[in-house]
Amino acid sequence: MRWTQQAYRISERRAIRVVGMRRSTCRYRSCAPNQNGLRQRLRELAATHVRYGYRRLTVLLRREGWPVNAKRIYRLYREEGLIVRTKQRKKMARRERSPQPVASRPNQCWSMDFVSDKLADGTNFRILTVVDQFTRECVWLEADRSMTGAKVVAALTKASTERNGSPMSITCDNGSEFASRVVEAWAMQHEVRLCFIRPGRPVENGFAESFNGRLRDECLNVSWFCSLVDANQKLAAWRTHYNQQRPHSALDDRTPAAFAQLHGVHFALTTVNKASARPGQGFAAPAKAALDPGRHLPEDDQYEGEALLRIARARDPLLSLWSDWNAHEQGSGGP
């Protein structure tokens, strides 16, 4: 309104009519009490509790008897420039929006992650863990003071040489070591798909998280590492024990190495549910008929599940009735 009055050089009443404003609104003067005391106390509390926001400061002022609410404190909080500057978390989008592949054979999908521990002298070190999602085998364990992208590539190269081939995909988190250009170049060179989980969702890399828990419980918490050489030797010994001797409940109490020898049977692992009477992991859905003592599977290792499919179909009562009727007709009315 003041701008209109000065620009067109008109009276106050005419400017009010042009703008559509009431004279009481134009001539209003604030009658709010002086807030200098409240501002001073707010600054003192903010200086004492440097990481408190306006809501906690409001609670403290109310405890002292100030009749204020959060809205007033927020207004004064902003006017005094007391906003706590928090470090914004870097938002990282998932590289692939398609669902992660499900392992159906050994050496197809791996998972990798890091585990931290300390030496006897208190020096921190990190352990790179690589797991096969299908056989649950520990593909690689390597300890070092710091793990960079180049060291991760070197470890993956050793693991691929030992396994006679690279996997189709590797599931990992968004750490700087895994998201480095060195790892990306290695993946492109070997045609490996890097499946990055969503930030803050470690459950999407459940194979690695589960293995890390067993590693810490059965090895790191019960071992004393004098040096990195000693740590790598003990980790190698535990890895051999884990793959070749330790029974795995998700593999029907087989060892991962023994289960890997059965990969000629084409079925995928399912989620184990110990509370139910269903068979554990390592059994496909049609393989439930194999648990019937009255039926026996062929001992040929090259079969592709056709026998299981026939057994499953033979249990259908309609097919059984049709087979009996067809046999009866051919036996009585045939030529």
C-alpha positions in Angstrom: 0.0 0.0 0.0 2.8 2.4 0.8 4.4 1.6 -2.5 1.2 2.4 -4.4 0.8 5.7 -2.5 4.3 6.8 -3.3 4.4 5.6 -6.9 1.1 7.2 -8.0 1.4 10.1 -5.5 -2.1 9.6 -4.2 -3.5 10.0 -0.7 -3.6 7.2 1.8 -7.3 6.7 1.7 -7.3 6.4 -2.1 -4.4 4.0 -2.0 -6.3 1.9 0.5 -9.4 1.8 -1.7 -7.3 0.8 -4.7 -5.5 -2.0 -2.9 -8.6 -3.2 -1.1 -7.2 -2.9 2.4 -8.8 -1.7 5.6 -7.4 1.4 7.3 -7.2 -0.4 10.6 -4.9 -2.9 9.0 -2.8 -0.3 7.4 -2.4 1.7 10.6 -1.9 -1.3 13.0 1.0 -1.1 15.3 2.2 -4.2 17.2 1.4 -4.2 20.9 3.3 -7.5 21.6 5.4 -7.4 24.8 9.2 -6.9 24.5 10.9 -10.3 23.7 14.4 -9.1 24.5 14.6 -11.1 27.7 13.4 -14.3 26.1 15.8 -13.8 23.2 18.7 -13.4 25.6 17.8 -16.5 27.6 17.4 -18.5 24.3 20.8 -17.4 23.2 22.3 -18.5 26.5 20.7 -21.9 26.4 21.7 -22.4 22.8 25.3 -21.5 23.7 25.3 -24.0 26.6 23.6 -26.8 24.7 25.1 -26.4 21.3 23.5 -29.4 19.7 20.0 -28.8 21.0 17.2 -27.9 18.5 14.4 -25.5 19.1 12.1 -28.1 20.5 14.5 -29.1 23.3 15.2 -25.5 24.0 11.4 -24.9 24.3 11.2 -27.6 26.9 14.1 -26.1 28.9 12.4 -22.6 28.7 9.1 -24.0 29.9 10.9 -25.7 32.9 12.2 -22.3 33.8 8.6 -20.8 33.7 8.6 -19.1 30.4 5.0 -19.2 28.9 6.1 -20.1 25.4 5.3 -22.6 22.7 7.4 -24.2 20.0 6.2 -21.9 17.3 7.3 -18.8 19.0 10.7 -20.3 19.9 11.1 -21.5 16.4 10.5 -17.9 15.1 13.0 -16.4 17.5 15.4 -19.3 16.9 15.5 -18.5 13.2 15.7 -14.8 13.7 18.7 -15.2 16.1 20.5 -17.5 13.6 20.7 -20.4 16.1 19.8 -23.2 13.7 22.0 -26.3 14.2 23.8 -27.1 11.0 23.7 -30.9 10.5 25.7 -32.7 7.9 23.3 -33.8 5.2 23.5 -37.5 4.3 24.6 -38.1 0.8 21.7 -39.7 -1.0 22.8 -42.6 -3.2 20.4 -44.2 -5.6 20.5 -47.8 -6.3 22.5 -48.6 -9.4 20.0 -51.2 -10.6 16.3 -50.9 -10.2 15.6 -54.4 -11.5 15.3 -57.2 -8.9 18.5 -58.9 -7.8 19.2 -62.2 -9.4 18.5 -65.4 -7.5 21.3 -68.0 -7.5 20.4 -71.3 -9.0 23.8 -72.9 -9.3 27.3 -72.5 -7.7 29.6 -69.7 -8.6 26.7 -67.7 -10.1 26.0 -65.0 -7.4 28.4 -63.8 -4.7 28.0 -61.5 -1.8 30.8 -59.4 -0.3 31.2 -57.2 2.8 33.7 -56.0 5.4 34.2 -57.0 9.0 36.3 -55.0 11.5 38.4 -56.3 14.3 41.6 -55.4 16.4 45.0 -57.0 16.7 46.6 -57.7 20.1 48.3 -54.3 20.1 44.9 -52.5 19.5 45.5 -51.9 15.8 42.3 -52.0 13.8 42.1 -54.1 10.6 39.4 -55.0 8.2 38.4 -58.4 6.7 37.0 -58.7 3.2 34.4 -61.6 3.1 33.1 -63.1 -0.1 30.3 -65.7 0.0 28.7 -67.9 -2.6 24.9 -67.4 -2.3 24.0 -70.9 -3.6 26.4 -73.2 -1.8 27.0 -70.8 1.2 30.7 -71.4 0.7 33.2 -68.9 1.9 34.8 -67.9 -1.4 37.5 -65.6 0.1 38.7 -64.1 3.4 41.5 -61.5 3.5 42.6 -59.2 6.3 44.5 -55.9 5.9 44.9 -52.6 7.8 42.9 -50.8 5.1 41.0 -52.1 2.2 41.0 -50.0 -1.0 39.3 -50.7 -4.3 42.6 -52.0 -5.7 42.9 -54.5 -2.9 39.3 -55.6 -3.4 40.0 -56.2 -7.1 43.2 -58.2 -6.2 41.2 -60.4 -3.8 38.4 -60.9 -6.3 40.9 -61.9 -8.9 42.5 -64.5 -6.6 39.0 -65.8 -5.7 38.0 -66.1 -9.4 41.2 -67.9 -10.2 40.6 -70.4 -7.4 37.0 -70.9 -8.5 37.9 -71.2 -12.2 35.7 -68.4 -13.2 34.0 -65.2 -12.2 30.4 -64.9 -11.0 27.6 -63.4 -12.9 26.8 -60.9 -10.2 28.1 -59.7 -6.8 25.9 -58.1 -4.2 27.5 -55.4 -2.0 26.8 -52.2 -0.2 27.5 -48.6 -1.4 30.9 -48.4 0.3 33.6 -46.3 -1.3 35.7 -49.5 -1.8 33.0 -51.3 -3.8 31.8 -48.2 -5.7 35.3 -47.2 -6.8 36.3 -47.0 -10.5 38.8 -49.8 -10.1 36.2 -52.3 -9.0 33.8 -51.0 -11.7 36.5 -51.5 -14.4 37.2 -55.0 -13.1 33.5 -55.9 -13.2 33.1 -54.6 -16.8 36.2 -56.5 -17.9 35.0 -59.8 -16.5 31.3 -59.1 -17.3 30.2 -59.2 -13.7 27.1 -57.3 -12.6 27.5 -55.3 -9.4 24.3 -55.3 -7.5 24.3 -52.4 -5.0 21.8 -52.6 -2.1 19.8 -49.6 -1.1 21.5 -47.4 1.6 20.4 -48.4 5.1 19.0 -51.8 4.0 21.7 -54.4 5.0 19.0 -57.1 4.9 19.2 -56.9 1.1 22.7 -58.4 1.5 21.5 -61.0 3.9 23.9 -63.8 2.8 27.0 -61.6 3.7 25.4 -60.3 6.9 24.6 -63.9 8.1 28.1 -65.1 7.3 29.7 -62.1 9.1 27.8 -63.0 12.2 29.1 -66.6 12.1 32.6 -65.4 11.4 32.6 -63.0 14.4 31.0 -65.5 16.7 33.0 -68.6 15.9 36.4 -67.1 14.9 37.0 -63.4 15.7 35.6 -63.5 19.3 37.5 -66.7 20.2 40.8 -65.9 18.5 43.8 -63.7 19.5 45.6 -62.1 16.5 49.2 -61.1 17.1 49.7 -59.7 13.6 48.2 -59.5 10.2 50.1 -62.6 9.0 48.7 -64.5 12.0 45.2 -63.2 11.3 45.3 -64.3 7.7 46.6 -67.7 8.7 43.9 -68.3 11.3 41.2 -66.9 8.9 42.4 -69.4 6.2 42.2 -72.3 8.6 38.7 -71.3 9.8 37.6 -70.9 6.2 38.8 -74.5 5.4 36.9 -75.7 8.5 33.8 -73.7 7.6 33.6 -75.1 4.0 34.6 -78.7 4.6 33.7 -79.6 8.1 31.1 -77.3 9.6 27.5 -78.5 9.1 25.2 -75.8 7.7 21.5 -75.9 8.8 20.3 -74.2 5.6 21.9 -77.0 3.6 20.2 -79.8 5.5 23.2 -80.1 7.8 25.6 -80.7 5.0 28.9 -78.9 4.6 29.1 -76.2 1.9 31.7 -78.2 0.1 29.6 -81.4 0.2 26.5 -79.4 -1.0 28.6 -77.9 -3.9 29.2 -81.4 -5.2 25.5 -81.9 -5.6 25.0 -79.0 -7.9 24.2 -81.4 -10.8 20.7 -81.5 -9.4 19.1 -78.3 -10.7 17.1 -76.7 -7.9 17.4 -73.5 -6.0 17.5 -72.9 -2.3 14.5 -71.8 -0.4 14.0 -70.0 2.9 14.3 -72.4 5.8 11.6 -72.4 8.4 12.5 -74.6 11.3 9.1 -74.1 12.9 7.3 -75.9 10.1 7.4 -79.6 9.1 8.5 -78.6 5.5 11.8 -79.9 4.3 14.8 -77.6 4.7 16.7 -75.8 2.1 18.2 -78.0 -0.6 14.9 -79.5 -1.7 12.9 -78.2 -4.6 9.1 -78.0 -4.5 8.6 -81.2 -6.7 11.1 -83.0 -4.5 8.6 -83.4 -1.7 7.4 -86.6 -3.4 10.9 -88.0 -3.0 10.3 -88.1 0.8 7.6 -90.7 0.2 9.0 -94.0 1.4 6.9 -95.8 -1.3 8.6 -94.1 -4.1 12.2 -94.0 -5.0 14.1 -91.6 -7.3 16.4 -92.9 -10.1 20.0 -93.0 -9.1 21.1 -91.4 -12.4 22.9 -88.1 -11.7 22.1 -86.7 -15.1 18.4 -86.6 -14.8 16.8 -83.1 -15.2 13.9 -83.5 -12.8 11.6 -85.4 -15.2 11.2 -88.3 -12.7 10.1 -85.9 -10.0 7.6 -84.3 -12.4 6.1 -87.7 -13.3 5.8 -88.6 -9.7 4.0 -85.3 -8.9 1.6 -85.8 -11.8 0.9 -89.4 -10.9 -0.4 -88.3 -7.5 -3.3 -86.5 -9.3 -6.4 -88.6 -8.8 -7.9 -87.5 -12.1 -4.9 -88.7 -14.0 -4.9 -92.0 -12.1 -8.6 -92.6 -12.9 -8.0 -91.8 -16.6 -5.1 -94.2 -16.7 -7.1 -97.1 -15.1 -10.1 -96.5 -17.5 -7.8 -96.4 -20.5 -6.1 -99.6 -19.5 -9.5 -101.3 -19.0 -10.8 -100.2 -22.4 -7.7 -101.4 -24.2 -7.8 -104.8 -22.4 -11.5 -105.5 -23.0 -12.5 -104.0 -26.4 -9.2 -104.0 -28.2 -8.6 -105.9 -31.6 
